[in-house]
Amino acid sequence: MSTPQLVVHRDKELMAQAAAARLITKIVDAQASRGSASVVLTGGRNGNGLLAALATAPARDAVDWTRLDLWWGDERFLPEGDPERNHTQAREALLDAVPLDPKRVHPMPASDGPYGADVDVAAAAHAEELARAAGPENHGAVPTFDVLMLGVGPDTHVASLFPEHPAVRETERTVVGVHGAPKPPPTRVTFTLPAIRAAREVWLLAAGEDKAKAAAIALSGAGEVQAPAAGARGRQRTLWLLDAAAASQLPRSLYPPASP
């Protein structure tokens, strides 16, 4: 797995704008080299802030949206269209404004979907969808995502992998149901670390003083069970995108030479 790299921006607005521009470049490059691109979105204030910045970015239309596959790293197991679902928030921030191919958008199951209220069955079905999308060039039962984005929680959780919870210890399955999450709602569906590590690049987004301790812990050699963000690594690159507040407890030795 790759070694984490850091980019520290002045504030969360600049971070969102710069991350959106970086994502456009990655998508365009992937489409130019392989014909299509595959991105895993994240929710939360930083993930949605990036999507909102992307919606207004001058280069937005450089992306061929019809040749983009979209996935989510986790989802709240709530009814379709619930305002708390990551998919609902992503649609409002960006997706409804761009010409995506509906067959290439892969939201996680809702609690009122075909699998009913059984989150474990829903998670297994989504794992099967991932496996069907994986080609012979991929490693195992997950597509090789070009970029997989994750928000970092104040407790170091990423996706819905919480410290010491069973899901963060999973080494075989790619998608699991989460019961009793410490952050509401308690029932969720999430990628596991093996699925996250299938990505070419993993980007971890953290902005605000409430994320400073989590960033310091995850980047200081903590174990992935105690600090799930520490275990989120990409095959080729692991990129932490932070604002100055979230980076405030990091030792200067971790900073890149020229962070804006």
C-alpha positions as CSV (number, residue, x, y, z in Angstrom):
1,M,0.0,0.0,0.0
2,S,1.1,3.6,-0.6
3,T,2.5,6.0,2.0
4,P,0.2,8.9,2.9
5,Q,0.9,12.2,1.3
6,L,-0.5,15.5,2.7
7,V,-1.8,18.7,1.0
8,V,-2.8,21.4,3.5
9,H,-5.0,24.3,2.3
10,R,-5.7,27.6,4.0
11,D,-9.4,26.9,4.7
12,K,-12.2,24.4,3.9
13,E,-13.5,26.5,1.0
14,L,-10.1,26.5,-0.8
15,M,-9.7,22.8,0.1
16,A,-13.1,21.9,-1.5
17,Q,-12.3,23.9,-4.7
18,A,-8.8,22.5,-5.0
19,A,-10.0,18.9,-4.4
20,A,-12.8,19.4,-7.0
21,A,-10.2,20.6,-9.6
22,R,-7.9,17.7,-8.7
23,L,-10.8,15.2,-9.2
24,I,-11.8,16.7,-12.6
25,T,-8.2,16.2,-13.7
26,K,-8.1,12.6,-12.5
27,I,-11.4,11.7,-14.2
28,V,-10.4,13.3,-17.5
29,D,-7.1,11.5,-17.5
30,A,-8.7,8.2,-16.7
31,Q,-11.2,8.6,-19.5
32,A,-8.5,9.5,-21.9
33,S,-6.4,6.5,-21.0
34,R,-9.0,3.8,-20.4
35,G,-12.2,5.2,-21.9
36,S,-14.0,5.5,-18.6
37,A,-13.5,6.4,-15.0
38,S,-14.7,5.0,-11.7
39,V,-15.0,7.2,-8.5
40,V,-16.3,6.4,-5.0
41,L,-18.0,9.3,-3.3
42,T,-18.2,10.2,0.3
43,G,-20.9,12.1,2.2
44,G,-20.6,14.4,5.2
45,R,-19.8,18.1,5.1
46,N,-16.4,17.7,3.4
47,G,-17.6,15.3,0.7
48,N,-20.7,17.3,0.0
49,G,-18.6,20.5,0.0
50,L,-16.4,19.0,-2.7
51,L,-19.4,18.0,-4.8
52,A,-20.9,21.5,-4.5
53,A,-17.5,23.0,-5.6
54,L,-17.4,20.6,-8.5
55,A,-20.9,21.7,-9.6
56,T,-19.7,25.2,-10.0
57,A,-16.1,24.5,-11.2
58,P,-15.2,26.1,-14.6
59,A,-13.8,22.8,-15.9
60,R,-16.8,20.7,-14.9
61,D,-17.9,20.1,-18.5
62,A,-14.4,18.7,-19.3
63,V,-15.7,15.5,-17.8
64,D,-17.6,13.1,-20.0
65,W,-20.3,12.3,-17.4
66,T,-21.8,9.5,-19.5
67,R,-18.5,7.5,-19.1
68,L,-18.2,7.8,-15.3
69,D,-19.1,5.1,-12.8
70,L,-20.1,6.3,-9.4
71,W,-20.1,4.3,-6.1
72,W,-20.4,5.2,-2.5
73,G,-18.1,4.0,0.3
74,D,-20.9,3.8,2.8
75,E,-24.6,4.7,3.3
76,R,-27.1,5.2,6.0
77,F,-29.6,2.4,5.8
78,L,-32.7,4.6,5.4
79,P,-35.5,4.7,2.9
80,E,-34.8,5.8,-0.6
81,G,-34.8,9.6,-0.9
82,D,-34.3,10.2,2.8
83,P,-32.4,13.5,3.2
84,E,-29.8,11.9,5.5
85,R,-28.7,9.4,2.8
86,N,-25.4,10.2,1.1
87,H,-27.0,9.4,-2.3
88,T,-29.8,12.0,-1.7
89,Q,-27.3,14.6,-0.7
90,A,-25.0,13.9,-3.6
91,R,-27.9,14.3,-6.0
92,E,-28.8,17.7,-4.6
93,A,-25.2,18.9,-4.6
94,L,-24.2,17.7,-8.1
95,L,-25.6,14.6,-9.6
96,D,-29.0,16.0,-10.7
97,A,-27.1,18.7,-12.6
98,V,-24.9,16.6,-14.8
99,P,-25.8,14.1,-17.6
100,L,-24.9,10.8,-15.9
101,D,-25.8,7.4,-17.3
102,P,-28.2,6.0,-14.7
103,K,-26.9,2.5,-15.3
104,R,-23.4,3.7,-14.1
105,V,-24.6,5.1,-10.8
106,H,-24.5,2.5,-8.1
107,P,-26.1,3.7,-4.8
108,M,-26.1,1.3,-1.9
109,P,-29.5,-0.3,-1.1
110,A,-32.1,1.6,0.8
111,S,-34.1,0.1,3.7
112,D,-37.3,0.1,1.6
113,G,-35.6,-1.5,-1.4
114,P,-35.8,-5.0,-2.7
115,Y,-33.9,-6.5,0.3
116,G,-36.2,-5.0,2.8
117,A,-35.0,-4.0,6.2
118,D,-32.3,-6.8,6.4
119,V,-29.1,-4.7,6.2
120,D,-26.9,-7.8,6.0
121,V,-28.7,-9.1,2.9
122,A,-28.6,-5.7,1.4
123,A,-24.8,-5.5,2.0
124,A,-24.3,-8.9,0.4
125,A,-26.3,-7.9,-2.6
126,H,-24.2,-4.7,-3.1
127,A,-21.0,-6.8,-2.8
128,E,-22.3,-9.0,-5.6
129,E,-22.9,-5.8,-7.7
130,L,-19.3,-4.8,-7.1
131,A,-18.1,-8.3,-8.1
132,R,-20.1,-8.1,-11.4
133,A,-18.5,-4.8,-12.2
134,A,-14.9,-6.1,-11.6
135,G,-13.2,-7.1,-14.8
136,P,-10.3,-9.6,-15.3
137,E,-7.8,-6.8,-14.9
138,N,-9.0,-6.0,-11.4
139,H,-7.7,-7.5,-8.2
140,G,-10.5,-9.7,-6.7
141,A,-14.1,-8.9,-6.4
142,V,-14.0,-5.1,-6.6
143,P,-13.4,-2.8,-9.5
144,T,-10.1,-0.9,-9.4
145,F,-11.5,2.5,-8.6
146,D,-9.6,5.5,-10.0
147,V,-10.3,7.6,-6.9
148,L,-12.0,6.6,-3.6
149,M,-12.8,9.5,-1.3
150,L,-13.4,9.3,2.4
151,G,-14.4,11.8,5.0
152,V,-12.5,11.4,8.3
153,G,-14.6,11.6,11.5
154,P,-13.5,13.1,14.8
155,D,-13.1,9.6,16.1
156,T,-11.0,8.6,13.1
157,H,-13.8,6.6,11.4
158,V,-13.9,6.5,7.6
159,A,-16.9,5.3,5.6
160,S,-18.9,3.5,8.4
161,L,-15.9,1.8,9.8
162,F,-15.8,2.9,13.5
163,P,-12.9,2.2,15.9
164,E,-13.0,-1.3,17.4
165,H,-16.3,-2.2,15.6
166,P,-16.6,-5.6,13.9
167,A,-16.7,-4.0,10.4
168,V,-13.2,-2.6,10.7
169,R,-11.8,-6.0,11.5
170,E,-13.3,-7.6,8.3
171,T,-10.7,-9.1,6.0
172,E,-12.7,-11.1,3.5
173,R,-16.0,-9.4,2.6
174,T,-16.0,-6.2,0.6
175,V,-19.4,-4.8,1.9
176,V,-21.0,-5.4,5.3
177,G,-23.9,-4.2,7.3
178,V,-23.2,-2.1,10.4
179,H,-25.3,-2.6,13.5
180,G,-25.1,-0.2,16.5
181,A,-22.9,2.5,14.9
182,P,-22.0,5.1,17.6
183,K,-23.0,7.8,15.2
184,P,-26.7,8.0,14.2
185,P,-28.3,6.3,12.4
186,P,-27.1,3.1,13.9
187,T,-27.7,0.9,10.9
188,R,-25.5,1.4,7.9
189,V,-23.9,-0.3,4.9
190,T,-20.2,0.1,4.3
191,F,-17.2,-0.8,2.2
192,T,-14.6,-2.7,4.3
193,L,-10.9,-1.9,4.3
194,P,-10.2,-4.6,1.6
195,A,-12.6,-2.9,-0.8
196,I,-11.2,0.6,0.0
197,R,-7.7,-0.7,-0.7
198,A,-8.7,-1.8,-4.2
199,A,-8.6,1.8,-5.3
200,R,-5.8,3.3,-7.3
201,E,-6.0,6.4,-5.2
202,V,-7.6,7.0,-1.8
203,W,-8.3,10.6,-0.8
204,L,-9.1,11.4,2.9
205,L,-10.8,14.7,3.4
206,A,-10.6,16.5,6.8
207,A,-11.5,20.1,7.5
208,G,-12.1,21.9,10.8
209,E,-10.6,21.9,14.3
210,D,-12.8,18.9,15.3
211,K,-10.8,16.8,12.8
212,A,-7.3,17.8,14.1
213,K,-6.9,15.1,16.7
214,A,-8.2,12.4,14.4
215,A,-5.7,13.4,11.7
216,A,-2.8,13.5,14.1
217,I,-3.7,10.0,15.5
218,A,-4.2,8.4,12.1
219,L,-1.0,9.8,10.7
220,S,1.2,9.0,13.7
221,G,1.3,5.2,13.3
222,A,-1.9,4.2,15.0
223,G,-3.4,0.8,14.2
224,E,-6.3,0.5,11.8
225,V,-8.7,-1.2,14.4
226,Q,-8.2,1.7,16.8
227,A,-8.0,4.3,14.1
228,P,-9.7,3.2,10.9
229,A,-8.4,6.2,8.9
230,A,-4.9,4.8,9.4
231,G,-5.9,1.7,7.4
232,A,-7.4,3.5,4.4
233,R,-4.7,3.3,1.7
234,G,-4.7,3.4,-2.1
235,R,-2.7,1.0,-4.3
236,Q,-0.8,3.8,-6.0
237,R,-1.5,6.9,-3.8
238,T,-2.9,7.8,-0.5
239,L,-3.7,11.6,-0.3
240,W,-4.8,13.5,2.8
241,L,-6.5,16.7,1.8
242,L,-6.7,19.0,4.9
243,D,-7.4,22.6,5.8
244,A,-5.1,24.4,8.2
245,A,-7.4,23.8,11.2
246,A,-7.5,20.0,10.6
247,A,-3.7,19.9,10.2
248,S,-3.0,22.0,13.3
249,Q,-2.0,19.1,15.6
250,L,0.3,17.5,13.0
251,P,4.1,17.8,13.4
252,R,5.6,20.1,10.8
253,S,7.8,17.2,9.6
254,L,4.7,15.6,8.1
255,Y,3.8,18.7,6.0
256,P,4.7,18.7,2.3
257,P,7.4,21.3,1.3
258,A,4.9,23.7,-0.3
259,S,1.4,23.4,1.1
260,P,-0.8,26.3,-0.1
